[in-house]
Structures are given as C-alpha cells and as structure tokens.
Amino acid sequence: MRYKRFGIVMAVIMLAASVLCLPVESVEQRGRVHQHLTARADTGCDCDGTQLCSHLPLVLVDTRGQDIPGVPSGQFDRFGQATYTMAQDGESVIRASVSVIDNGGSNNHPGDKPAFVTDCEFRIRGKSSRYFPKLSYAMKLVDEAGNGRKLPMMGMDAHHEWVLNGPILDKSLIRNYMWYNISGEVMEYAPNVRFCELMLDGEYEGLYVMTESITDGEDCRLHLSLNVKNEKGTGYLLRLDRPEEAELSAERNIQSYNERMLNFDSDVSIRYPGKRNLTPELAKDIELDYSAFEKALFSYDYDTEDYGYQNWIDVDNFVTYYIINEFTSNMDAGKYSTYIYKEVGEKYRLCVWDFNNSCDNYQEQAVDETGFQTRQQAWFFMLFKDEKFVQKVLDRYEQLRGTYLSDEYLMEYIDETLTFLGPAVERNNERWAAEIDGWDALLPAERGLHSHEEAVMQLKAWIKARGAWLDENIHVLTQYGHPSRTKLYNH
C-alpha cells in the first residue's frame, strides 16, 4: 500500500539526491509509532466468548464506589463560568484504581494479568464534552503517597498524566488518532496516542483513545527542564483556553495581547512548571518573557531583523501548525485548547491538540470546505502581514499536499485504521447505538450523522473537497502580506 511504502521511497530519493548533490524537499521520518501499522491485528476471539475479548489493550478503572467529579452542576460562579460537581471530600478528583491489560501476543480479557495496577487521580474532563453521553476522563497515575507515578502505557513511554478521550461527537471515531499521528510526522512533537477499550466499574464503555498529556518528560515529550551539575535551566508550557478549562495543575493567568485584541474568552495559564515547582519569581519571569514575545509580534517592528517575531518563535513550527489546523478547519486552534511551549534554549513552538471539532464536525455551525479559519486568530493575523511568512506557508503546503496531506495518503490512512480496529468498532457502536443513531449533536439538525458509516463517508468527502479548494485558493493568502495591505504596519 502506497502510504506504507512512502518512507522507503523518500529514503531512496534522498539518497539519490545526496549522491548527485541535488536539492530535494524532504519529509522527515520521526520514528512515530502508528498503532494500526505496528500492533497485532485482530485474528478473532481466542476464548469461549463469555467475556470481552479484544486485540486492543483494555483499561479497567475501579472508582471504589465513588461518583466521578466533573459533571456540570448547572450552576455558574460570579464570573459567569460553569461549575462542576466535586468529590465527597470537596476535591476535584477521586482516588481510583486503574489496571491496563496489554498482552501483545494474544487477545486481552478483563481477567488476564495486567501490565500494571496503580492508583490514579480521576475526573471528567473537557468543556462541551462534559455534556456528551460518552465522557472523556483525565487520569494522573499516583503512588500510595499521592505522588505522580510514571509508567509505560501501551508501548508509549513512561508518563504519569493521561487523557482517556472517548470519541462520540466524532462518530467516525478516528479524528484525534489520525491527526495527532500525522502531526507527529511533520512537527517536532505531537502527543502519543493508542486505541484501547474501557471498562468502568465493570461496565463496558467502548472505544477510547489513550492520549499522553502535554508536559515535560524524556524521549518523545517536551524537554522543558535540564539539570547540569548544580545548574538547572527550565523551559515552560502555556495553555490558551477558556478560564474554566485550566488544568488542575496549571497556575497563574497571564494577560495577553491575544485575549485583548480579539476580545475572546480565553486565558493564558502556566501548565509547566506545575504548582509545586512554580515560584512567584519564576512565574513572573515567564509572564514577562511571554509578554515580550507578544509585544514583538504586535508592534510596528514585527518583521524587523533586530526586534521582529522571528527572534522569538520557531517560524517553521508555526507554519506547519497553521497548515495542519487550516487544512482541517480546526476552529479552536490558536484560540482555545492551544499549547505554546519553550524548550530549554529554544524558541516558542506550538503543539496541536484536540481535533474533535475538525473537518466540519464543529457543533455550533457548519464549516464547509471553503475559506480560511486559522488565519484570523491573533498570532496568525499578524504573521500573515509578513510576505516571507506567507511564502513559507505556500511552500510548506505544497510539500505536505504531495505527501502526508495527499488524498491518497489520507484515504488509505482512514481505511487501514478502521480495518485495524475491526470488531472494536462494532462493540463501541453497539454500546452507543442509541446515541449514534439519535443524538443530533451538530447544528442545525440536518447536519446530523446517524451511523458510523455515514460519519466516515462525511469525513472522507470533506477532506477531499477541502484539499481541492485549498489547491485552488491557497495563493489568496498572499493578499494579507501585500505591501498595499500592510503599509500602516510597515516603515
């Protein structure tokens, strides 16, 4: 299959080019693990059929009889923000038990010996998704003392913070898995993901996407801290989101140009370092550093050599982030659920997050294949005033459209992922049959998708139409950086 052979073909091309000393546009293979290409495929049930039998890893959560906090309370605080239920002890999480069964060489069953069992802090997560019938959860692995416990998860590197994303708004089931993995091939970092099936207090809850949270760590995660003998350097991670969506371990809201310029309901919070290690002095330094970046971007010197934005950001990263989110019309990108980070000794980079609403799956309104969505967000509103940035977008789009964003690659990716999931799709769709058939989450109601097959057809058709429209119109972006349009900003 062509996209499986893609890496081999590119390697041969690059080798030939190096021999001939000819320039070539390369697409790096970053060692990204795509579960549907590397994990054991379904070969049928290997037991007597009296229990769940899956080729996918199983996650078993025992709440110990407690109600899971995070359910919308129907009440609002004095700032008009929605409030959520708390645990009996007044905390926003409960202490639960989680075990993961991942046999690798055979099917997984609830009674099998788990890869690990540990305590965890558990809660419902999300904003709109808290109102969905199938919930998503945040899970922090902890030891008996309540300290973070890093454990490897389904072949992913050891980490202590995970998200169990339950696709239900996305009735195709694959948006987050697909776009995280593709982003991980073309960007420095994107969260690792694995499909699994969840049992909550012994009840089957369907297909989930285990997702690593964005934070500091070794190997594939962000390198935000560095210890060298007695000297410690630190990077940091910020999150732009609605005020009530700040992570539990986030701290300190930062007033930003982004917020003031577009007057939207979004705060900038420090996600890393966490509360335990974030001193007031360090928090202030981070705030001043971030403010200096935005001051450079939103000033008349935004494109100058000495004072311009390029001194603060990894321009190629911003370009690729823009293209991925523009191609998918991911409405929240650059506004909500947006992560910006600075690794030790590096410039600012962006990290993708949350594609549930992408590809015309935004609840409140239809998003057809036309138009530019992400360009109007505040950072990109300014970046597109620079002709050099626009040209980088055009060049990178052409490169990606011929590779990871080609119709052929994307259609095969969808088909082969669903083939890999096999009977897990059927089990999930049986568990949530009433919601899939009768839950019209998209507005207006005529946009409703009432089967998994219909949702997959919609996703494929939209991607093809979006790619065709961008092919014809991507050069329209040059107007935003043309001197006639930016003369008020330029000397």
N, C-alpha and C positions, 0 to 999 in steps of 0.2 A: 504494500500500500504506500502511496506516494509520500505521505507526510511522515511515515516511519523511516523512509529512506532519505528524508530531507537532510539530516545531519551528515550522512555519508556523502551525499552529492556535494554539499557545501564544503566538506573537508577536502574532497578531490579537487574542486575548483580552486580553493585557496592554496593548496599545494602546488597546483599547476601555475597559478599566478605568481607565487613566490619564486618559482624556478625561472619564470620568464621575466620577473621584475616588473609585472604589470599591476596597476592599481585595481583593486576589486572591492566592492561593497560586501562586507562580511556580516554574518549574523552569528553571534557567539552562542555556543552551546554551553550552558552554565551548569550542567550536571543536575538539572531539575528532575525530580522523580515524579513521573506521571503514573499514578497508581494503576490506571487502566491498561498501561503498557507493560508494567513490571510485576504486578501482583498476580497471584494464582487466579485463573479464570474459573467460572462455575462449571462443575462437571456433574451436577446433580446431587441429590440427597444421599448421604452416606450413613444414615441412621434409620431407625424404624418409623420416623415421621411423626413421633409423638411430641417433639419439641422443636423449637426454632433451629433450623439447620441452614447455615449461610456460609458462603465463601468469603464474605466480608467480615471484618472484625466486629465484635459485639461489645457494647458498652453497657454495663449494668450499674444503675445508680439506685442506692437504697437511702431514702430520706429519713429512715428511722421514725416514720410516723409523723413527721413534721410537715406543715404546709410550706410550700416553697415561696419565699418572698419575692416581690417584684410585680405582683398583679396590680393593674391600675385600680386605684381606690375610688375613682370618680370624684375626688376632691382636688382642690388646687391650693397652692401656697399663696402667700401675699404678693408674690411676683407674677402670679397667673400661670405658674408651671404645674403640670400634672404631678400628683404624688402617687406613691405606690405602697402596697402593703409591706409590713415589716415582719420579721420573725417574732416568736413569742417573747424572746428576751430583748426585743427592741432593736436588734441588729438587722442589717440589710442582707445578710447571708445566713444560711443554716450550715451546720456541720453535718455532712452526709458521708456516705461511703461509696466509692466507685471502684469497680474492677473492669479490666479490659481483657477480653479473650481474643487472642490472635495467634492461632496455631501455625499459620504459614503453609505447612504441607498438607493440611486436611481441613475439612469444614469446621466451623465454630458452632458450639452449642452452649446454652446457658450453664450446663452442669460441668463443662470442661474446666481444667485447671487454668486459672487466669495468668496472664503475663505479669500482672501486678494487682494488688489490692491496696488502697490507701484512703485516708480521709481526704475530704475536699471541702472547700467553701463553695456553696452552690446557690445560684439565684437565677431568676428570669432576667433576660437582657433584651435591649432594643428599645425602639420608640413605637413606631407603628406596629412592629411585630409583636409587641406585648398584647395587642388586641386580636392577634390571629388565633385560630383554633389550635394550630400546631405551634408550640412555643419553641423559642431558642433559649439557650442557657449559657451562663458564664460559670467557669469552673476553675478554681485555684487549688492545686494539689498541695496538701499540707501534711506535716508530721504530727505526732501526738501533742507537741507543744504549740501547734498552730503556725509554725514557720513554713515558708514555701519549700516544697519538695520537688526537685527536678527529676522527672522520669521520662524515659523514651516512650513515645506514643506511636504505635502502628508503623514503625520504621522511621519516624521523624525524630530529630534529635531531642535529647532530654530538655524538658522545659516544665514550668510549673503553672503557667496560665494558658487556658484553652477555652475555645468557644465551640459549643455544640450548636451548629446552625441547622435549623430544621426547614428545608425548602417546602413552602406551602403556597406563598404568593407566587413563587416561580414554579408553576406546575410542570415545567419541563424537567425540573429537579437539578439542572446542571450548570446554571449560570455562574455561581460563585466558584465551583470547582474548575470550570473551563477557563474563566478569565483570570483567576489567580495564577493558574499554571502557565497560561500564555504570557501573562505579565512577568512571571518569574523567568521566562526565557529571554525577554527583551529588556528587562530592567535589572538593576543591581540587586534588588530584593523584592520579594512578594511573599506573603505568608504561605507556609506549607499547609497542605490540605490532604485529607483522606476521607473517603466514604466509609461509613460504618452504619450499624443498626443499633438503635437504642431501646433498652428495656428499663422502664422507670417503675420502681417498686413492684417488679414482676410483670408489669403490663407492657406489651409491645407498642412502641411509639413510632416506628417506621424508620425511614432512611434519613440519616443526618450526615453533615459534612463537619468532621472534626478539623478545626482551624486553629493554628497557633496564633496567639495574640501578638501584637507588635510591641516588642520591648527589647531590652538588652540581652545579649547572650553570645554563645560561642557558635562556631561553624556558620550556618546559613543565616543566623539572626544578626541584628544590628550590633556593630561594635561601638557601643556608647561609653564604655569605661575601659581604662587602661592603667595597669599597675606596673610601674618600673621602679624597682627597689623601694625607696622611700617617697617617691613622687607619684602622685595619682592625677591623671588627667581625666576629664569626663566630657562626653557629648551629652546630648539631650534629645528628647522626643516630645513634640507638642501635638495636641489634637484640637481640631476645629470641629465643634458640634453644638447642638442645642444645649443650653445650660443644664437641663435635667439629665442629659446623656453623658455627662462626665463620668469617667471610670471611677470606681470606688477608691482606687489608689492614686488618682490624679489630684493635683493640688494647684491652687492659685490661678485665678483668671487674669489674662493679660489683655489689656485694652489694645485693639489693633486697628490699623487703617482699613483692613479688610472689612471689619464689622462696621466701622463708621461710614465708609464710603458707600456701601450698598444698603446700609440700614437693615440688615437682616438679623434674625435672632440666632446668633452664633457666638460662642465664647471660645477663647483660646486657653487651654489648660495645659499644665505641665504633666505629661504622662510618665516621663522618666527624667531624672531620678524620682523614685516614689517618696511618699510622705516620710518614711523612716530616715531617708538619707538626704532629704532636701532641706538644707539650712536656709534661713531667711536671706543670708548673704548670697548663696548660690542662686536662689530663686530670683533675686533682684538682678544678678548678673545675666541670667537667662533672659529676663524681661528686657533688659537694656540691649542685649545682643539682637534679639528678635526685632525690637523696635528700630534698631539701626538698619537692619535689612529692609524693613518696610519703608523706612524713610528714604533709603536709596532708590527703591523701586518707584515710590510715589512722588518723586521730586523732579524738577526740571533737568537734573543731571542724570536721569535714569539710565541713559545709554552712553555716558561718557566713560572714557578709559579709566580715569582715576577714581570716579565716585559711583559708577553705574552698577546695576543689579548683578552683572556678571562677576563682580568681585565677591558676591555673597552666595550665589546659587550654582549648582551643577547644571549648566544650561541643557546639556543633552538629556539629563534625567527629567527636567521639566518638560522638554519637548516630547519625550516618549510617554510620560504620564498624560500629557494633553491628548496625544493621538489615541491612546487606548480608551480614555474616557469620552473623547469626542466620537470615536468610531462607534462606541456602544451607547451613545447618548445617555451616559450615566449622570442623571440630573443633579445629584448631590455633590459630585466631585468639585473640590475647591471651595465648598461652602459648608457642608455637613459631612460627618464621617470621613474627615480629611486629616491625614497624618503627615507632618513635616518634621524631619529629623536632621541632626547634625552629628555625624560620627566624629570621633577624636581626630582632630587635624584636618577635617574635610569641610566642604561647603554644604549648604542646605540641599536636601533631596526630599522628594515626595514619595509616598508609598500608597499603592492602591488599596482600597478597602470597600467592600460591600457592593456587589453587582446585582442584588436582588431586583432593583428598580430599572436595570438597564434593558436595552433592546425593546423599547416600548412595553415595559412592564411597570411603569410608574402609575401608582394608584389613582392620583387625583386628575390626571389628564392624559389624553393620547399623545404619544410622541412619535410622529411619523418619521420617515427616513430622511427628511429634508432638514436643512437649517444647521446652525452651529450653536451648540448648547454651552459647552465649557468655556468658550472664548469670552463670554460675557462675565465670568467670575472675575473678581477684582484683580488678582495677581495677573491673570492672562489678559484682562482688559488693558493693563499697562504693557505687558511683554509684547503684545502684538502691535504696539506702536513702533517697535524696532524692526526695521526691514531685515536685519540679519537673523533675528529670531524667527520671523515668518519663513525665511528661506530654509532654515534648518528644519522647520516643521514640514515644508513641502518635500524636502529631500528624504527625510526620515519616513514620511508617509509612503512615498514611492517604494522605498526599500521594504517596509513592512507589508505593504499591499502585495508585493510579489512573493512574500514568504508566509509569515505567521498570520497575516490578515487576508490571505487569499481565500476566495470562495472554496476552492478545492480543499485547502487545509482545514478550514473551519467546519465544512460539512462532514468531512471524514472524522474530525475530532468528535463531533456530536454523535455520529453513528456508532463509532467504536466505543465511546464511553458508555452509551446506553446498552450496547451489546455486552460489555463487561459487567454492568450492573445486573443484567439478566433478571432472575426471579425476584431480586430485592425490589425492583420497580413494581412488580405485581403485588408483593406483600405490602409495600408502602401504600400503593393506590387502593388496595382493599381496605387497609386500616383507615384511610381518609377518603373513602369513596363518596360519602355524602358531601364533604366539603369540596372535593374536586368537581363534582357534578353540579352542586347547588350554590356554592359560595361565590358570589359575584364581587370579588374584591376590587376589580378595576372599574373605574367610572369614565364615561357613562356605562350603564349596564350592558349595552350591546357589544362592548369590548370583551365581555366575559368569555373565558375559555373553560369548557366543561369536560375535558378529558385530557389525559397526558398526551395522547397522540396529537390532539388539536394544538396543544401548547408547543410541542416540538415543531410542528409544521409552521406555527406562527414565528417561532424563533428563527428558523432557517430562512423563511421568506423575508423577514425583516432584515436579517444580516445581509442577504444578497442585495436587497433594494438599497440599504444604507451604503454598502460598498460602491454600488453603481452610481449613486448620487454624489458621493464624495469624489469619485474618479472624475466626474464631470465638473464639479464645483469647488474642489479644494483650492484652486488658484484664486478664488474670490477672496481668500484671506489676505492676499497682497494689498487689498484696498486699505486695510486697517493700519498698515505701516507706511503707506504712501506719504511723501512729504506734504502733499496738499491737505492731508487729513491731520497730520501731526505737527503742523507748523506752530501751533500755540504752545506745544510742549518742547520744541527744539530751538536751540540758539541759531 
